[in-house]
């Protein structure tokens, strides 16, 4: 009996086997099609405008609503992941992507197509949040973020090629490729529902969505959007003080590593998206290169930067956090300074390489640092808020680029 009791005790106290790691290639397939989907309309806006019978400037709302839905969908899907687990998040995200793609494929009116794009983007944000929550290491996160840089770089040409051989509507369906990764991820990941002891903070979620919406609209409607952003920020701050364990945890905002990592990611993303739109215009003004030469040169530069970012992510454990951060800060400062100060136009393409290298490698390393600084129960929230900061950089960058180009 003592021996039997001892065996029972050992069995009861033995740790349960954890879920197997999802291979990084499946995580990349789950997350990165969102980048191609976001950039696929860039070169086919006139075709889309003709299809709906509107001006090209009007059809750019399809781009704006996609960026908005990614920005607000990221923290919302992170909240869902935190409360309902990975299984619910993956299922809802898959439904949104599938339904949104179907709506875009048949929508005869621009507002209906905008609703479809919003569903695609929100579902894609959920898939990205799920993939990044499963990464666990800088090396695996680097595969995801390098994939973002790569597919983001080829997105415009991919969209144009698909539109030329099929239809612009098929071009906007590339994000649905992510659904191919769902069976492999579902087999290997923990899909159980986590235990929750606190009710859902609907007011905190609504205020965060309001703040993100106002910030995304700053490039289009500067004065009212900035005013709305300030009001939303004050209301959200007051709400967080009275509900410190709500949708935006106060303890997370008091975690220095999380805050600094998120601010750096937003800064790197803002710089990258500013240069992404500025460098081609500067090359057009300062050289006699053709548009196709400039586009090809920038594509090669962006792909090179994406590969280098994956290499840095792979070597980050060996280099250590201080050295990696020093490399990112140096490259992040060198890119815009070179763009502003260089008298040689040929150096503008390496600027694009430095920019995408900094933001892709930065997103990989800083996302891991930000999430690991949070308690385990708050890591989905940390990833969601971190990605929100990155997405806001994607909204600010094009607006700054417009000011730079107009100012030049």
Secondary structure in CASP SS format (residue, H / E / C, confidence):
PFRMAT SS
TARGET T0000
AUTHOR 0000-0000-0000
METHOD secondary structure of the structure
MODEL  1
X C 1.00
X H 1.00
X H 1.00
X H 1.00
X H 1.00
X H 1.00
X H 1.00
X H 1.00
X H 1.00
X H 1.00
X H 1.00
X H 1.00
X H 1.00
X C 1.00
X C 1.00
X C 1.00
X C 1.00
X C 1.00
X C 1.00
X C 1.00
X C 1.00
X C 1.00
X C 1.00
X H 1.00
X H 1.00
X H 1.00
X H 1.00
X H 1.00
X H 1.00
X H 1.00
X H 1.00
X H 1.00
X H 1.00
X H 1.00
X H 1.00
X H 1.00
X H 1.00
X H 1.00
X H 1.00
X C 1.00
X C 1.00
X C 1.00
X C 1.00
X C 1.00
X H 1.00
X H 1.00
X H 1.00
X H 1.00
X H 1.00
X H 1.00
X H 1.00
X H 1.00
X C 1.00
X C 1.00
X C 1.00
X H 1.00
X H 1.00
X H 1.00
X H 1.00
X C 1.00
X H 1.00
X H 1.00
X H 1.00
X H 1.00
X H 1.00
X H 1.00
X H 1.00
X H 1.00
X H 1.00
X H 1.00
X H 1.00
X H 1.00
X H 1.00
X H 1.00
X H 1.00
X H 1.00
X H 1.00
X H 1.00
X H 1.00
X H 1.00
X H 1.00
X H 1.00
X H 1.00
X H 1.00
X H 1.00
X H 1.00
X H 1.00
X H 1.00
X H 1.00
X H 1.00
X H 1.00
X H 1.00
X H 1.00
X H 1.00
X H 1.00
X H 1.00
X H 1.00
X H 1.00
X H 1.00
X H 1.00
X H 1.00
X H 1.00
X H 1.00
X H 1.00
X H 1.00
X H 1.00
X C 1.00
X C 1.00
X C 1.00
X H 1.00
X H 1.00
X H 1.00
X H 1.00
X H 1.00
X H 1.00
X H 1.00
X H 1.00
X H 1.00
X H 1.00
X H 1.00
X H 1.00
X H 1.00
X H 1.00
X H 1.00
X H 1.00
X H 1.00
X H 1.00
X H 1.00
X H 1.00
X H 1.00
X H 1.00
X H 1.00
X H 1.00
X H 1.00
X H 1.00
X C 1.00
X C 1.00
X H 1.00
X H 1.00
X H 1.00
X H 1.00
X H 1.00
X H 1.00
X H 1.00
X H 1.00
X H 1.00
X H 1.00
X H 1.00
X H 1.00
X H 1.00
X H 1.00
X H 1.00
X H 1.00
X H 1.00
X H 1.00
X H 1.00
X H 1.00
X H 1.00
X H 1.00
X H 1.00
X H 1.00
X H 1.00
X H 1.00
X H 1.00
X H 1.00
X C 1.00
X C 1.00
X H 1.00
X H 1.00
X H 1.00
X H 1.00
X C 1.00
X C 1.00
X H 1.00
X H 1.00
X H 1.00
X H 1.00
X H 1.00
X H 1.00
X H 1.00
X H 1.00
X H 1.00
X H 1.00
X H 1.00
X H 1.00
X H 1.00
X H 1.00
X H 1.00
X C 1.00
X C 1.00
X C 1.00
X C 1.00
X C 1.00
X C 1.00
X C 1.00
X C 1.00
X C 1.00
X C 1.00
X C 1.00
X C 1.00
X C 1.00
X H 1.00
X H 1.00
X H 1.00
X H 1.00
X H 1.00
X H 1.00
X H 1.00
X H 1.00
X H 1.00
X H 1.00
X H 1.00
X H 1.00
X H 1.00
X H 1.00
X H 1.00
X H 1.00
X H 1.00
X H 1.00
X C 1.00
X C 1.00
X H 1.00
X H 1.00
X H 1.00
X H 1.00
X H 1.00
X H 1.00
X H 1.00
X H 1.00
X H 1.00
X H 1.00
X H 1.00
X H 1.00
X H 1.00
X H 1.00
X H 1.00
X H 1.00
X H 1.00
X H 1.00
X H 1.00
X H 1.00
X H 1.00
X C 1.00
X C 1.00
X C 1.00
X C 1.00
X C 1.00
X C 1.00
X C 1.00
X H 1.00
X H 1.00
X H 1.00
X H 1.00
X C 1.00
X C 1.00
X H 1.00
X H 1.00
X H 1.00
X H 1.00
X H 1.00
X H 1.00
X H 1.00
X H 1.00
X H 1.00
X H 1.00
X H 1.00
X H 1.00
X H 1.00
X H 1.00
X H 1.00
X H 1.00
X H 1.00
X H 1.00
X H 1.00
X H 1.00
X H 1.00
X H 1.00
X H 1.00
X H 1.00
X H 1.00
X H 1.00
X H 1.00
X H 1.00
X H 1.00
X H 1.00
X H 1.00
X C 1.00
X C 1.00
X C 1.00
X C 1.00
X H 1.00
X H 1.00
X H 1.00
X H 1.00
X H 1.00
X H 1.00
X H 1.00
X H 1.00
X H 1.00
X H 1.00
X H 1.00
X H 1.00
X H 1.00
X H 1.00
X H 1.00
X H 1.00
X H 1.00
X H 1.00
X H 1.00
X H 1.00
X H 1.00
X H 1.00
X H 1.00
X H 1.00
X H 1.00
X H 1.00
X H 1.00
X H 1.00
X H 1.00
X C 1.00
X H 1.00
X H 1.00
X H 1.00
X H 1.00
X H 1.00
X H 1.00
X H 1.00
X H 1.00
X H 1.00
X H 1.00
X H 1.00
X H 1.00
X H 1.00
X H 1.00
X H 1.00
X H 1.00
X H 1.00
X H 1.00
X H 1.00
X H 1.00
X H 1.00
X C 1.00
X C 1.00
X C 1.00
X C 1.00
X C 1.00
X H 1.00
X H 1.00
X H 1.00
X H 1.00
X H 1.00
X H 1.00
X H 1.00
X H 1.00
X H 1.00
X H 1.00
X H 1.00
X H 1.00
X H 1.00
X H 1.00
X H 1.00
X H 1.00
X H 1.00
X H 1.00
X H 1.00
X H 1.00
X H 1.00
X H 1.00
X H 1.00
X H 1.00
X H 1.00
X H 1.00
X C 1.00
X C 1.00
X C 1.00
X H 1.00
X H 1.00
X H 1.00
X H 1.00
X H 1.00
X H 1.00
X H 1.00
X H 1.00
X H 1.00
X H 1.00
X H 1.00
X H 1.00
X H 1.00
X H 1.00
X H 1.00
X H 1.00
X H 1.00
X H 1.00
X H 1.00
X H 1.00
X H 1.00
X H 1.00
X H 1.00
X H 1.00
X H 1.00
X H 1.00
X H 1.00
X H 1.00
X H 1.00
X H 1.00
X H 1.00
X H 1.00
X C 1.00
END
